[in-house]
Amino acid sequence: MLPIAVAAGVICGIIVGAYFVALDKVRATAAEGGHLAAPQRSFFKQLELALRPMSRLTARTAGQIRQKLSQAGNPGNLTPAGFQAVRYSVGALMAMLGLAVGVVVPVGLPVLAAAPLFGALLAAAGFMAPSLWIEQRIAQRRRQIQRSLAEATDLLTLVVESGMSLDEGMLSITERFHNALGDEIGKVLREIRLGRPRMAALEHMADTVGVPDLHHLVESIVQSDQMGVPIARLLRVQATEMRRRQRQGAQERAAQASSRMVFPMVGCIFPVLWIVLLGPAILQVLKSLR
């Protein structure tokens, strides 16, 4: 059964690869006949076109997926339909892998029952894996923004206090921070250049990112702009408050470290310590009994 499963997988892979190669050749030939340059599409775009009938989404679902992709930093420049196509593709690949595992691995069940069972389980896991990966990227970007926000606010405060504008301060952040925070500030600057009001772009960024400290900072900037309060003084207060919250959070995590160490000590350190201390005595007792 193993050679049959391997041969089937190889044949399927060859067919899929030949399909994409033939598709590229046909498009290139059509473009040459029309004296046009063939547009280069990425793998995700080709996958989206191939699975377009299966990856249709409602407007509400597409909006939710688009927001998730934006929060994750738009990995691979995926569209909602492309992300749905990736989910279907990974689910199909995992389903084939599950069928092969059910045929090859003996689990005490008939092959006709084990193969569909493993196929269904791995297909469900493969379908959910891209969503879990997106959630992990969102959480990672939020941690990056949270760690960099206090230092970025200090830099913005120094730039504004030196007499420069808020836009120049945000540009300094993009030049200094090459991480998630710099990417989000860069998006805001691009939206401002395209004609969107500055405060509206900042509020959109705060709502999209979902970091509480960034949301509070943007709210304070908007209120100071509406009330005519000097923004430099406000930024100084916000930076001091962020440092205080970071220090408080570090102290809370340090206080929780002792309680978290109990479980590793009880589960890993104490058994080994008991074996080292009581092992020779137990061996002596067993030797005397013999």
N, C-alpha and C positions, 0 to 999 in steps of 0.2 A: 504493500500500500504506500510506503514512503516514496519509491520511485515514481509511482503514478501521481501522487500529490505534488512532488517537485516538478515533474514534467508539465502538469496542468498549470502551475504557477508561472513557469518559464514561458509557456505558450501564451498565456494571458498578457504577460508583460511585453512580449514581442509584438502582439497584436496592438496593444495600446500605444507602444512607441512608434510602430509603423503608421498608425492612424495620424498621430501628431506630425510626423515627418511628411507624410503625403499631403496633409492639410497645408503645411508651410510651403511645399513645392507648388501646389495649386494656386495659392495666393500670390507667390512670387511670379509665377508664369502669367497670371492675370494682370498683375501690376506692370510687367514688362510689355505685355501686349497693349496696354493702355498708356504706356510711357509715363507711368507714375511710380514713385518709390513705395515699396511695400512697407507699411508701418510695422515696427517691431513691437510685438506684444509680449508681455511677461508671461510666465507660466501660469500665474493666478488668473490673468485675463483670459488666456486660452481655456483654462479650466472652467471659468465662469461662462464663456460662450458655449462650451460643450455641454454644460449642465444647466443651461438657461431654462429649459422647460421645467426642471425640478426645483430650481432655486427662486421661484417667484414668491414674493413676500407682500404682505399687506403694508399699507403706508405706516401704520402704527408700529408694526414689528420692524420694518426697515429703519424707522426713526430711532427706535431703541438700540438696534444693532449699530447704527451709525454713531450714536452717542458713546456706546461702549468702545468702538474702534477709535474715536477721537480721544477718549480718556486714556486709551492704551498707547497713544502716540502714532496711530495709523500704521500698524505694522504691514509692510509689503504693499502699501497704498491700496489696501483691500476695500472694496465696496461691500455693502450689506449682502448683495447677491453673490459676490465672490466669496465672502466668508461662509455663506450658507453652502456654496458649492464645495468649499474645503471640508466642511463638516460631513457632507454626504460622501465625499471621496475617502476621507479617513475612515468613516464608518464602513464603507464597502471593503476597503483593504483589510481592516481588522476582522470583518466577517469572513473573508477568504482565509485569513490566518487562523481564525477559530475553527473553520471547517477542517483545515489541514491538521490542526492540533487534535480535534476530536477523532480524526481518522487514524492518526499515527500513535498518539499517547493512549495506553491502556488505562482506563479509569474504572473498570468493573461494570460498565454499561454497554449495551449493544451499540455498534457503530452508528446505526440509523437514529439512535437517540442522543448519543454523545456529540456527534458532529453538529446537528442543529442547535443543541444547547450551548456548546462553546461558541458557535458562530453568532448566536443571538446575544450572548453576554459580551463578547468582544466587540460586536457591532455597536451595542449601546455605549460601551466604554469609549470606542473611537469617535462616536458621534458627540459625546459630551466633552472629550478631551480638548478641542479647540476653545470651547467656552471657558473651561477651567484655566487654560493658558492665558486667555484674554484677562480674566479676573486677576490672575497672578501678576500680569504686567501692569494692570491698573494699580494694584496695591503697591508694587515696587515703585512706580512713578510717584505715587502719593507720598511714599516715605522719602524719596529723593527731594521732592518739593518741600516737605516739612523740615528736613534737615538743612536745606539751603536757604530757607526763607528769612531767617533772622540775619544772616550775613548779607543777603541781598538787600534787605531793608536798610541795614547800616550803610551799604554802598549807595543806595538811592538817596538816603538822607544827606550823605556827604556831597553828592553831586548837586542836589537841590540847594543845599546851604551855600554852595560856592557860587550860586547865581545862575545855574543852568536850568533848563526847563525839565518838566517831568518826562517828556519823550526822550530827551538826551540821557536822563537817568536810566530809563528802561533800556535804551540802546547800550549803555555801559553794562547792564546786567547780562544782556545777550552776549557781549564780548567777553565777559568774565566767567560766566557759568555755562559750561557746555554739557548741560544735563537737561532733565525734564523741565525744570523751571525756566531755563534759558529758551527752550523750545516754545513754551507757552507764551512767554513775553514776546518772542519773535512773531508768533501768530498775531498777537495784539497789535504790534507795530505794522504788520502787513495789512491788517484790517483798517487801521487808521489811515494808511497811505491810499487805500482804495476808497476812502470817503466815509467810513463809519465813524460816528462820534467816539471820542476817546473814552468817556465814561461808560458808554454802552458796550464797547469792546472789552473793557475791564470787567464789567459785571458779567458778561457772557463767559469770560475766562474763569471767573470765580465759580459760577454755577456749573460749568463743565468739569472743572478739575475736582471739586468736592473736598477740598482741604479747608477745615474750619478757620485756621489762622489766616489763610489767604483771603477767605471770604470776609473776615472781620477787617483786614487791612483795606480791601477794596471798598467796603462800606464806609470806612472812615475817610478815605480819599474822596469818595463821591459826596459825602456830607460836607467836607471842608470846601469842596469846589462850589457847592450850592450855597453855603453860608458865608463864603468869603474868608474863612479862617486860613492863616498862613500854613501851607502844607508842610514846610520844613519842620515846624514845631510838632505837628501831628505825627510825622514820620519818626521823629526822635522818640516820642512817647510810645508809639507802636513798637519800635525796635526794642526799647527797654522792657516793655511788657512781654514780648516774645522771648527775650532772654530769661526773664523770670519764670515763664511757663516751662521753658526747656529745662531750667535748673530744677524746678519742682518735679517735672516728670522723671528726670534722672534720679532724684532722691527717692521717688516712689519705687522705681525699678530696682534701686539698690536695696531698699527695705524689703522688697519681695524676693530678693535673691536667696536669702537664708531659708525661707519656706520652700522655694522651688528646689533647693538642693537636698531636701529630705528624701524625695523619691529616688533620685540616683544613688544616694548613699545607702538607703535601705535595700534597694534592688540589686546594686552592683558591688558596692564596696564592702558592706557588712558580711555578705555570704563568703566572699573571698577571705576576709579577715578571720571569720570563724573557722574556715577550712585550714588556714595556716596555723591558727592557735590550737584548735582542738584536733586537727588531723593526727599528729603524733600520739596524743593520748588515746584516741580511738584505735589506732593501730596497735598500741601496746595492750589495750584491753582485749582486742580480738586475738592477739598472739597468746595471751595468757589463757583465754578460753579454749583455744586449740590444744 
